[in-house]
Amino acid sequence: MPLPSPQSSTSAGPAGPAGQELVPWWRDRRVLPWLVQGGVGLSVLVVVAFLLANLIRNLTAAGLLLSWNWLGQPAGFDIAETLLPFQASDPYWRGLLAGLVNTLRVVLTGLVGSTLIGTLLGMASFSGNGLLRGLTRVYVEVVRNIPLLLQLVFWYFVVFLALPNGRAALQLPGVVLAKSGLYLAGFGAAGWIGPQLVNGVWQAPLRFSVEFAALLTGLIAYSSAFIAEVVRGGIAAVAKGQWEAASSLGLSWFQTLRQVVLPQALRVIVPGLNTQYISLAKNSSLAVAVGFTDLYSVAETTLNQTGRAVEVVLLLLGTYLALDLLISLLMNGLNRLVQIRER
């Protein structure tokens, strides 16, 4: 048996355990990704540190170094509609909190309303009634392609501010819609109480301003059109055989959707709903266009009075970011629940 030549023995690289050739660390594919990510992360930190240092230097030169003492000073303005009692003598932080409560009220109500209407519209896209399918498509295409700001202006100035007052107001069972606001029946000290006209002024256990009604109507109408498309896509992802199997069992169209199709479509619908819910929460800041006092409106007034632009903007950014992250966290948890688990 011939012996190996000296040239062949010296040409090979250094051998590792079990005779494997050792790779230099700068060529190791397991190390390179971590090096690249570490370099990018370090570069980002350096840029952020430079920007923060520049911001602090400029604020110090202008005598506007970050300070939060103004939060305890009297606000000096009123909030027309809020669930949290607020007076002009209360501090700024309480005014911002009252604005946040208003924002949360709009967001939560808008999420429920847009989900219900959007789901019904998405289901109607598969109806056997051609007229219903056509009307659904027209609604979705028209509403989705008109900017939300224009829709809010339309609902506020063209619809709600054009409503009559007094006995000429729009009256439905338990509901009165007038220029002065939306009045709803509810439980009071004497039991169930409906809207009543007293000395030419409507009174009811529940009253919402026209600004709140216009904002909520616009947000629900706009968001429900997008949610309808998400629901329609989820339903379309379910195999046609599921419809045929349900029909062979004698289930009606609605029973098939509710008991067979929608439970399977949820795994496709929920991720899309997460995006639409976050968009609704951010779009609620357009309340300033219809005069509703939300967090953004209160923050804008606070900025004008205190001149603390950086602090106010940081509060706004942090609050909306936390709200969107909370929605995303809850929807991700729901998404894990509806996913199919293989055994």
Protein Blocks (a to p, Z undefined) as FASTA:
>chain_A
ZZddfklmmmpccddehhiacddfklcmklmmmmmmmmmmmmmmmmmmmmmmmmmmmmmm
nopaccfklmmpcfkiacfbafbdcdfkbcfklmmmmmmmmmmmmmmmmmmmmmmmmmmm
mmmmmccblklmmmmmmmmmmmmmpcfklmmmmmmmmmmmmpcehjlbccdehiacdfkb
ccdddddfkopaddddeehiacdfbdcdfklmmmmmmmmmmmmmmmmmmmmmmmmmpcfk
lmmmmmmnopafklmmmmmmmmmmmmmmmmmmmmmmmmmmmmmmmmmmnopacfklmmmm
mmmmnopmmlmmmmmmmmmmmmmmmmmmmmmmmmmmmpccdZZ
